[in-house]
């Protein structure tokens, strides 16, 4: 299985990150999610899940920063368009990102349960985007946590693909 994300020589396209125009921000965060295409998924795949993590955030905040997590993307939709986190043209259930955690305490679900793009505070960061091919629809509700996704994926993941892109400071 493979995930393809448009990029600028390994860097996030500015529209999806810190360099986005002001109109593409919501509540201080880049809000337009990147488009992606999934190819070569195993035949019994029913849904996909996606997680976007910033492991370079560990020295800054003490843990990998969760930028986006979503599940139950229908396997019939191999192309997810830009800004799908907000438009839901391709249906999905979105979990909490790190803004929802107790250290930040954000409560606006338009911030906490959607894509928030790269905003590296100290240097360029690498962002790991993983797509999982899943054998069934997962029993997750909006606002689930990443660990809940991982528990549900146990024994249901058919394949996974990872892409790492860099977000510019």
GROMACS elastic network, one bead per residue, 0.5 to 0.9 nm:
[ bonds ]
;  ai    aj funct       b0    kb
    1    38     6  0.71239   500
    1    39     6  0.57397   500
    1    42     6  0.72652   500
    1   133     6  0.82550   500
    1   159     6  0.66698   500
    1   160     6  0.65256   500
    1   161     6  0.59289   500
    2    37     6  0.81299   500
    2    38     6  0.56697   500
    2    39     6  0.52241   500
    2    40     6  0.63386   500
    2    41     6  0.75320   500
    2   131     6  0.84980   500
    2   160     6  0.79072   500
    2   161     6  0.54076   500
    2   162     6  0.76916   500
    2   163     6  0.87463   500
    3    36     6  0.66830   500
    3    37     6  0.56628   500
    3    39     6  0.65582   500
    3   129     6  0.88427   500
    3   130     6  0.81384   500
    3   131     6  0.70148   500
    3   160     6  0.89390   500
    3   161     6  0.60508   500
    3   162     6  0.69129   500
    3   163     6  0.69593   500
    4    35     6  0.86097   500
    4    36     6  0.55389   500
    4    37     6  0.51284   500
    4    38     6  0.64593   500
    4    39     6  0.81227   500
    4   163     6  0.77860   500
    5    12     6  0.89257   500
    5    34     6  0.71856   500
    5    35     6  0.63111   500
    5    37     6  0.67565   500
    5   163     6  0.80232   500
    6    10     6  0.89999   500
    6    12     6  0.78874   500
    6    13     6  0.72459   500
    6    34     6  0.77520   500
    6    35     6  0.72255   500
    6    36     6  0.73282   500
    7    10     6  0.57285   500
    7    11     6  0.56615   500
    7    12     6  0.52962   500
    7    13     6  0.53160   500
    7   165     6  0.77043   500
    8    12     6  0.62180   500
    8    13     6  0.56632   500
    8    14     6  0.86673   500
    9    12     6  0.84683   500
    9   165     6  0.89946   500
   10    13     6  0.89689   500
   10   164     6  0.77721   500
   10   165     6  0.53103   500
   10   166     6  0.61845   500
   11    14     6  0.84067   500
   11   126     6  0.88574   500
   11   164     6  0.89617   500
   11   165     6  0.53316   500
   11   167     6  0.58852   500
   11   168     6  0.72986   500
   12    15     6  0.80980   500
   12    16     6  0.65993   500
   12    17     6  0.64966   500
   12    34     6  0.87504   500
   12   118     6  0.82657   500
   12   165     6  0.60186   500
   12   166     6  0.59131   500
   12   167     6  0.55521   500
   12   168     6  0.77758   500
   13    16     6  0.58733   500
   13    17     6  0.69727   500
   13    19     6  0.84717   500
   13    20     6  0.86499   500
   13    34     6  0.84664   500
   13   167     6  0.85994   500
   14    17     6  0.51946   500
   14    18     6  0.67241   500
   14    20     6  0.52474   500
   14    21     6  0.84043   500
   14   167     6  0.85622   500
   14   168     6  0.86720   500
   15    18     6  0.79579   500
   15    19     6  0.64993   500
   15    21     6  0.68358   500
   15    24     6  0.73920   500
   15    30     6  0.79742   500
   15    32     6  0.71407   500
   15    33     6  0.87517   500
   15    34     6  0.83314   500
   16    19     6  0.77330   500
   16    20     6  0.61281   500
   16    24     6  0.82725   500
   16    30     6  0.63567   500
   16    31     6  0.72555   500
   16    32     6  0.56024   500
   16    33     6  0.59571   500
   16    34     6  0.58587   500
   16    82     6  0.88339   500
   16    83     6  0.89436   500
   16   116     6  0.86904   500
   16   117     6  0.58485   500
   16   118     6  0.75663   500
   17    20     6  0.56060   500
   17    29     6  0.84419   500
   17    30     6  0.56068   500
   17    31     6  0.82602   500
   17    32     6  0.82879   500
   17    33     6  0.88511   500
   17   116     6  0.82667   500
   17   119     6  0.65954   500
   17   167     6  0.67362   500
   17   168     6  0.81002   500
   18    21     6  0.86544   500
   18    25     6  0.89998   500
   18    29     6  0.78061   500
   18    30     6  0.62345   500
   18   117     6  0.68852   500
   18   118     6  0.57560   500
   18   119     6  0.50309   500
   18   120     6  0.77162   500
   18   167     6  0.75814   500
   18   168     6  0.73246   500
   18   169     6  0.74901   500
   19    22     6  0.88210   500
   19    30     6  0.82848   500
   19   119     6  0.87449   500
   19   168     6  0.81268   500
   19   169     6  0.88920   500
   20    23     6  0.80100   500
   20    24     6  0.60460   500
   20    25     6  0.71805   500
   20    30     6  0.63645   500
   20    31     6  0.88055   500
   20    32     6  0.85387   500
   21    24     6  0.54800   500
   21    25     6  0.71661   500
   21    30     6  0.85042   500
   22    25     6  0.54096   500
   22    26     6  0.85037   500
   22    30     6  0.83667   500
   23    26     6  0.79606   500
   24    29     6  0.84826   500
   24    30     6  0.59903   500
   24    31     6  0.58423   500
   24    32     6  0.60049   500
   25    28     6  0.61076   500
   25    29     6  0.51914   500
   25    31     6  0.51449   500
   25    32     6  0.75148   500
   25   116     6  0.88606   500
   26    29     6  0.53523   500
   26    30     6  0.64048   500
   26    31     6  0.57157   500
   26    32     6  0.89740   500
   26   110     6  0.82045   500
   26   111     6  0.72821   500
   26   116     6  0.86468   500
   27    30     6  0.85236   500
   27    31     6  0.86998   500
   27   108     6  0.88827   500
   27   110     6  0.86466   500
   27   111     6  0.68194   500
   28    31     6  0.88644   500
   29   111     6  0.79062   500
   29   115     6  0.88553   500
   29   116     6  0.56279   500
   29   117     6  0.64871   500
   29   118     6  0.82643   500
   29   119     6  0.75434   500
   30    33     6  0.82225   500
   30   115     6  0.80409   500
   30   116     6  0.55523   500
   30   118     6  0.72682   500
   30   119     6  0.78731   500
   31    83     6  0.75957   500
   31    85     6  0.81685   500
   31    86     6  0.79292   500
   31   111     6  0.82614   500
   31   114     6  0.77337   500
   31   115     6  0.59338   500
   31   116     6  0.52967   500
   31   117     6  0.62348   500
   32    82     6  0.67354   500
   32    84     6  0.78524   500
   32    85     6  0.73977   500
   32    86     6  0.75363   500
   32   115     6  0.72028   500
   32   116     6  0.78053   500
   32   117     6  0.75039   500
   33    68     6  0.88989   500
   33    81     6  0.83933   500
   33    82     6  0.55066   500
   33    84     6  0.63232   500
   33    85     6  0.59246   500
   33    86     6  0.79357   500
   33   114     6  0.85732   500
   33   115     6  0.57748   500
   33   116     6  0.75502   500
   33   117     6  0.71464   500
   34    80     6  0.85262   500
   34    81     6  0.72968   500
   34    83     6  0.64300   500
   34    84     6  0.79978   500
   34    85     6  0.88752   500
   34   115     6  0.89521   500
   34   117     6  0.88241   500
   35    79     6  0.74723   500
   35    80     6  0.54544   500
   35    83     6  0.72570   500
   35    84     6  0.76501   500
   36    78     6  0.81673   500
   36    79     6  0.59605   500
   36    80     6  0.53352   500
   36    81     6  0.67200   500
   36    82     6  0.77369   500
   37    77     6  0.87322   500
   37    78     6  0.55272   500
   37    80     6  0.62500   500
   37    81     6  0.85385   500
   38    41     6  0.70815   500
   38    77     6  0.85437   500
   38    78     6  0.50183   500
   38    79     6  0.65282   500
   38    80     6  0.85376   500
   38   131     6  0.82819   500
   38   161     6  0.88511   500
   39    78     6  0.69063   500
   40    43     6  0.85910   500
   41    44     6  0.84783   500
   41    45     6  0.67964   500
   41    75     6  0.84918   500
   41    78     6  0.89508   500
   41   133     6  0.66360   500
   41   158     6  0.85197   500
   41   159     6  0.73573   500
   41   160     6  0.86707   500
   42    45     6  0.57938   500
   42   133     6  0.74501   500
   42   158     6  0.69166   500
   42   159     6  0.72009   500
   43    46     6  0.86215   500
   44   133     6  0.89691   500
   44   134     6  0.83758   500
   44   135     6  0.62467   500
   44   136     6  0.88319   500
   44   158     6  0.81532   500
   45    48     6  0.76366   500
   45    74     6  0.89487   500
   45    75     6  0.62119   500
   45   133     6  0.57275   500
   45   134     6  0.54520   500
   45   136     6  0.72226   500
   45   157     6  0.88059   500
   45   158     6  0.70905   500
   45   159     6  0.88922   500
   46    72     6  0.83111   500
   46    73     6  0.85625   500
   46    74     6  0.64113   500
   46    75     6  0.51450   500
   46    76     6  0.79781   500
   46   133     6  0.76192   500
   46   134     6  0.60197   500
   46   135     6  0.52655   500
   46   136     6  0.51523   500
   46   137     6  0.66832   500
   47    71     6  0.75115   500
   47    72     6  0.50931   500
   47    73     6  0.51724   500
   47    76     6  0.81042   500
   47    77     6  0.89527   500
   47   132     6  0.84037   500
   47   133     6  0.62887   500
   47   134     6  0.51883   500
   47   135     6  0.67477   500
   47   136     6  0.61673   500
   47   137     6  0.60203   500
   47   138     6  0.83400   500
   48    70     6  0.85047   500
   48    71     6  0.61160   500
   48    72     6  0.57499   500
   48    74     6  0.64574   500
   48    75     6  0.61700   500
   48   131     6  0.66236   500
   48   132     6  0.54311   500
   48   134     6  0.55619   500
   48   135     6  0.87221   500
   48   136     6  0.89850   500
   48   137     6  0.86848   500
   49    69     6  0.75254   500
   49    70     6  0.55298   500
   49    72     6  0.61328   500
   49    73     6  0.63159   500
   49    92     6  0.86026   500
   49   130     6  0.81797   500
   49   131     6  0.55832   500
   49   132     6  0.50917   500
   49   133     6  0.68543   500
   49   134     6  0.72771   500
   49   149     6  0.84218   500
   49   153     6  0.89781   500
   50    68     6  0.75517   500
   50    69     6  0.55409   500
   50    70     6  0.53099   500
   50    71     6  0.64014   500
   50    73     6  0.86499   500
   50   129     6  0.70402   500
   50   130     6  0.56079   500
   50   132     6  0.63370   500
   51    66     6  0.76098   500
   51    67     6  0.77605   500
   51    68     6  0.56575   500
   51    70     6  0.66725   500
   51    71     6  0.88001   500
   51   128     6  0.79573   500
   51   129     6  0.57097   500
   51   130     6  0.53846   500
   51   131     6  0.66881   500
   51   132     6  0.86338   500
   51   146     6  0.78877   500
   52    65     6  0.85193   500
   52    66     6  0.61114   500
   52    67     6  0.54297   500
   52    68     6  0.50890   500
   52    69     6  0.64014   500
   52   115     6  0.88815   500
   52   127     6  0.66253   500
   52   128     6  0.55586   500
   52   130     6  0.65037   500
   52   131     6  0.89385   500
   53    56     6  0.89567   500
   53    57     6  0.89743   500
   53    64     6  0.61849   500
   53    65     6  0.55988   500
   53    67     6  0.58768   500
   53    68     6  0.74097   500
   53    69     6  0.87938   500
   53   126     6  0.86876   500
   53   127     6  0.56720   500
   53   128     6  0.52308   500
   53   129     6  0.65425   500
   53   130     6  0.85769   500
   54    57     6  0.56621   500
   54    58     6  0.80147   500
   54    63     6  0.87753   500
   54    64     6  0.53080   500
   54    66     6  0.65600   500
   54    67     6  0.73956   500
   54   118     6  0.83525   500
   54   125     6  0.70388   500
   54   126     6  0.62843   500
   54   128     6  0.63467   500
   54   129     6  0.89884   500
   55    58     6  0.57803   500
   55    59     6  0.88123   500
   55    63     6  0.72752   500
   55    65     6  0.66529   500
   55    66     6  0.89523   500
   55   125     6  0.80549   500
   55   126     6  0.71878   500
   55   127     6  0.71133   500
   55   128     6  0.77227   500
   56    59     6  0.68335   500
   56    60     6  0.78198   500
   56    63     6  0.87864   500
   56    64     6  0.70199   500
   56    65     6  0.82845   500
   56   120     6  0.86627   500
   56   124     6  0.86681   500
   56   125     6  0.55713   500
   56   126     6  0.63922   500
   56   127     6  0.79377   500
   57    60     6  0.50782   500
   57    61     6  0.59976   500
   57    62     6  0.70770   500
   57    63     6  0.64766   500
   57    64     6  0.55480   500
   57    65     6  0.59286   500
   57   120     6  0.78751   500
   57   121     6  0.87973   500
   57   125     6  0.76560   500
   58    61     6  0.54771   500
   58    64     6  0.53301   500
   58    65     6  0.75749   500
   59    62     6  0.56508   500
   59    63     6  0.77140   500
   60    63     6  0.81486   500
   60   121     6  0.82081   500
   60   122     6  0.79719   500
   61    64     6  0.79903   500
   61    65     6  0.80761   500
   62    65     6  0.89011   500
   64    98     6  0.87819   500
   65    97     6  0.77819   500
   65    98     6  0.58193   500
   65    99     6  0.88038   500
   66    69     6  0.73654   500
   66    96     6  0.80934   500
   66    98     6  0.50015   500
   66    99     6  0.82352   500
   66   116     6  0.87644   500
   66   146     6  0.80600   500
   67    96     6  0.86915   500
   67    97     6  0.53632   500
   67    98     6  0.66870   500
   67    99     6  0.84488   500
   67   114     6  0.81918   500
   67   115     6  0.59666   500
   67   116     6  0.52526   500
   67   117     6  0.64361   500
   67   118     6  0.75432   500
   67   127     6  0.89009   500
   68    85     6  0.88051   500
   68    94     6  0.78235   500
   68    95     6  0.74942   500
   68    96     6  0.74912   500
   68    97     6  0.56418   500
   68    98     6  0.86178   500
   68   113     6  0.78426   500
   68   114     6  0.63460   500
   68   116     6  0.65664   500
   68   117     6  0.82777   500
   68   129     6  0.89139   500
   69    93     6  0.87266   500
   69    94     6  0.58980   500
   69    95     6  0.53298   500
   69    96     6  0.68785   500
   69    97     6  0.67628   500
   69   113     6  0.81798   500
   69   114     6  0.78622   500
   69   115     6  0.77181   500
   69   144     6  0.88008   500
   69   145     6  0.82192   500
   69   146     6  0.67726   500
   69   149     6  0.85203   500
   70    73     6  0.76178   500
   70    85     6  0.87659   500
   70    92     6  0.63268   500
   70    93     6  0.55467   500
   70    95     6  0.56993   500
   70    96     6  0.87706   500
   70   113     6  0.88884   500
   70   114     6  0.85355   500
   70   142     6  0.88391   500
   70   144     6  0.89182   500
   70   146     6  0.89389   500
   70   149     6  0.85905   500
   71    74     6  0.88969   500
   71    92     6  0.57666   500
   71    93     6  0.53889   500
   71    94     6  0.64184   500
   71    95     6  0.79340   500
   71   132     6  0.89393   500
   71   137     6  0.82901   500
   71   138     6  0.73145   500
   71   140     6  0.77455   500
   71   149     6  0.77740   500
   72    75     6  0.84456   500
   72    91     6  0.76835   500
   72    92     6  0.52650   500
   72    93     6  0.61804   500
   72    94     6  0.88678   500
   72   134     6  0.84180   500
   72   136     6  0.83010   500
   72   137     6  0.56148   500
   72   138     6  0.63764   500
   72   139     6  0.89067   500
   72   140     6  0.84062   500
   73    76     6  0.84825   500
   73    77     6  0.72731   500
   73    80     6  0.89077   500
   73    90     6  0.70652   500
   73    91     6  0.60434   500
   73    93     6  0.76203   500
   73   137     6  0.86317   500
   74    77     6  0.56104   500
   74    78     6  0.81981   500
   74    90     6  0.77644   500
   74    91     6  0.72425   500
   74    92     6  0.76497   500
   74   137     6  0.84677   500
   75    78     6  0.64206   500
   75   133     6  0.81101   500
   75   134     6  0.86645   500
   76    79     6  0.89082   500
   77    80     6  0.67232   500
   77    90     6  0.69874   500
   79    90     6  0.86267   500
   80    83     6  0.88698   500
   80    84     6  0.67701   500
   80    89     6  0.81611   500
   80    90     6  0.63883   500
   81    84     6  0.56957   500
   81    89     6  0.76787   500
   81    90     6  0.77751   500
   82    85     6  0.81189   500
   82    87     6  0.89839   500
   83    86     6  0.56941   500
   83    87     6  0.62023   500
   83    88     6  0.80178   500
   83    89     6  0.88578   500
   83   115     6  0.86364   500
   84    89     6  0.59797   500
   84    90     6  0.66573   500
   84    91     6  0.83925   500
   84    92     6  0.89544   500
   84   115     6  0.89950   500
   85    88     6  0.58410   500
   85    89     6  0.87012   500
   85    90     6  0.89458   500
   85    92     6  0.83634   500
   85    94     6  0.79181   500
   85   113     6  0.87362   500
   85   114     6  0.56063   500
   85   115     6  0.58800   500
   86    89     6  0.86521   500
   86   110     6  0.81462   500
   86   114     6  0.69455   500
   86   115     6  0.80454   500
   87    90     6  0.81334   500
   87    91     6  0.89650   500
   88    91     6  0.51484   500
   88    92     6  0.68600   500
   93   140     6  0.73954   500
   93   141     6  0.66161   500
   93   142     6  0.54667   500
   93   143     6  0.82299   500
   93   144     6  0.87414   500
   94    97     6  0.89583   500
   94   113     6  0.56864   500
   94   114     6  0.64260   500
   94   115     6  0.87473   500
   94   140     6  0.88750   500
   94   141     6  0.78581   500
   94   142     6  0.53358   500
   94   143     6  0.63108   500
   94   144     6  0.73012   500
   95   112     6  0.80126   500
   95   113     6  0.53729   500
   95   114     6  0.74928   500
   95   140     6  0.84641   500
   95   141     6  0.76950   500
   95   142     6  0.55375   500
   95   145     6  0.56437   500
   95   146     6  0.70163   500
   95   149     6  0.85020   500
   96    99     6  0.76262   500
   96   100     6  0.60063   500
   96   101     6  0.81662   500
   96   109     6  0.83932   500
   96   111     6  0.89061   500
   96   112     6  0.53568   500
   96   114     6  0.73912   500
   96   142     6  0.79172   500
   96   144     6  0.58600   500
   96   145     6  0.54690   500
   96   146     6  0.73305   500
   97   100     6  0.59427   500
   97   101     6  0.76583   500
   97   111     6  0.82586   500
   97   112     6  0.54335   500
   97   113     6  0.61873   500
   97   114     6  0.72343   500
   97   115     6  0.77040   500
   97   116     6  0.78456   500
   97   143     6  0.85919   500
   97   145     6  0.77094   500
   97   146     6  0.80788   500
   98   101     6  0.53035   500
   98   102     6  0.87419   500
   98   103     6  0.85651   500
   98   104     6  0.75764   500
   98   112     6  0.72753   500
   99   102     6  0.82122   500
   99   103     6  0.80366   500
   99   104     6  0.54740   500
   99   105     6  0.65294   500
   99   106     6  0.55573   500
   99   107     6  0.82290   500
   99   111     6  0.72339   500
   99   112     6  0.54397   500
   99   113     6  0.87830   500
   99   116     6  0.88488   500
  100   103     6  0.82645   500
  100   104     6  0.65856   500
  100   105     6  0.55859   500
  100   106     6  0.52347   500
  100   107     6  0.64152   500
  100   108     6  0.84195   500
  100   109     6  0.83307   500
  100   111     6  0.81695   500
  100   112     6  0.50658   500
  100   113     6  0.79524   500
  100   143     6  0.89303   500
  101   104     6  0.57324   500
  101   105     6  0.56277   500
  101   106     6  0.74637   500
  101   112     6  0.87231   500
  102   106     6  0.81157   500
  103   106     6  0.89012   500
  106   109     6  0.82902   500
  106   111     6  0.75695   500
  106   112     6  0.67747   500
  107   110     6  0.87560   500
  107   111     6  0.77854   500
  107   112     6  0.68204   500
  108   111     6  0.54534   500
  108   112     6  0.61545   500
  108   113     6  0.83193   500
  109   113     6  0.51537   500
  109   114     6  0.74808   500
  109   143     6  0.81288   500
  110   113     6  0.59296   500
  110   114     6  0.60518   500
  110   115     6  0.89376   500
  111   114     6  0.58039   500
  111   115     6  0.76308   500
  111   116     6  0.71965   500
  112   115     6  0.81519   500
  112   116     6  0.82942   500
  112   143     6  0.79204   500
  113   116     6  0.89830   500
  113   142     6  0.73080   500
  113   143     6  0.59241   500
  113   144     6  0.87131   500
  116   119     6  0.85343   500
  117   167     6  0.87523   500
  118   125     6  0.81138   500
  118   127     6  0.78217   500
  118   166     6  0.86047   500
  118   167     6  0.56621   500
  118   168     6  0.79928   500
  118   169     6  0.87825   500
  119   125     6  0.87064   500
  119   167     6  0.73147   500
  119   168     6  0.79611   500
  119   169     6  0.70153   500
  120   123     6  0.61379   500
  120   124     6  0.61762   500
  120   125     6  0.59907   500
  120   167     6  0.67722   500
  120   168     6  0.68848   500
  120   169     6  0.52187   500
  121   124     6  0.82986   500
  121   125     6  0.88974   500
  121   169     6  0.64049   500
  122   125     6  0.84741   500
  122   169     6  0.66978   500
  123   167     6  0.88428   500
  123   168     6  0.72040   500
  123   169     6  0.51108   500
  124   166     6  0.65384   500
  124   167     6  0.55837   500
  125   165     6  0.83827   500
  125   166     6  0.55642   500
  125   167     6  0.53734   500
  125   168     6  0.68508   500
  125   169     6  0.75842   500
  126   164     6  0.62844   500
  126   165     6  0.56380   500
  126   167     6  0.63564   500
  127   163     6  0.81946   500
  127   164     6  0.53789   500
  127   165     6  0.52738   500
  127   166     6  0.59637   500
  127   167     6  0.70905   500
  128   162     6  0.67738   500
  128   163     6  0.59515   500
  128   165     6  0.67269   500
  128   166     6  0.88802   500
  129   161     6  0.82854   500
  129   162     6  0.55369   500
  129   163     6  0.52795   500
  129   164     6  0.61060   500
  129   165     6  0.79649   500
  130   160     6  0.67891   500
  130   161     6  0.56073   500
  130   163     6  0.65285   500
  130   164     6  0.86342   500
  131   159     6  0.85058   500
  131   160     6  0.55260   500
  131   161     6  0.53887   500
  131   162     6  0.64578   500
  131   163     6  0.88139   500
  132   153     6  0.83590   500
  132   157     6  0.63634   500
  132   158     6  0.74683   500
  132   159     6  0.59697   500
  132   161     6  0.66999   500
  132   162     6  0.88983   500
  133   156     6  0.83910   500
  133   157     6  0.57533   500
  133   158     6  0.53697   500
  133   159     6  0.51665   500
  133   160     6  0.59376   500
  133   161     6  0.85967   500
  134   137     6  0.74691   500
  134   138     6  0.83095   500
  134   153     6  0.72067   500
  134   156     6  0.55693   500
  134   158     6  0.57190   500
  134   159     6  0.75503   500
  134   160     6  0.89139   500
  135   138     6  0.89352   500
  135   155     6  0.89149   500
  135   156     6  0.53281   500
  135   157     6  0.63978   500
  135   158     6  0.64345   500
  136   156     6  0.70666   500
  136   157     6  0.89978   500
  137   140     6  0.86770   500
  138   149     6  0.82815   500
  138   152     6  0.65816   500
  138   153     6  0.79561   500
  138   156     6  0.89828   500
  139   152     6  0.77478   500
  140   143     6  0.84585   500
  140   144     6  0.63653   500
  140   148     6  0.79801   500
  140   149     6  0.75784   500
  140   152     6  0.83076   500
  141   144     6  0.59014   500
  144   147     6  0.84032   500
  144   148     6  0.64031   500
  144   149     6  0.73391   500
  145   148     6  0.52750   500
  145   149     6  0.66563   500
  145   150     6  0.89746   500
  146   149     6  0.50826   500
  146   150     6  0.63567   500
  146   151     6  0.87416   500
  147   151     6  0.61979   500
  147   152     6  0.86469   500
  148   151     6  0.50790   500
  148   152     6  0.62360   500
  148   153     6  0.86082   500
  149   152     6  0.51205   500
  149   153     6  0.61035   500
  149   154     6  0.87917   500
  150   153     6  0.50419   500
  150   154     6  0.64483   500
  151   154     6  0.54340   500
  152   155     6  0.79865   500
  152   156     6  0.73589   500
  153   156     6  0.50377   500
  153   157     6  0.55251   500
  154   157     6  0.66484   500
  155   158     6  0.83089   500
  157   160     6  0.74294   500
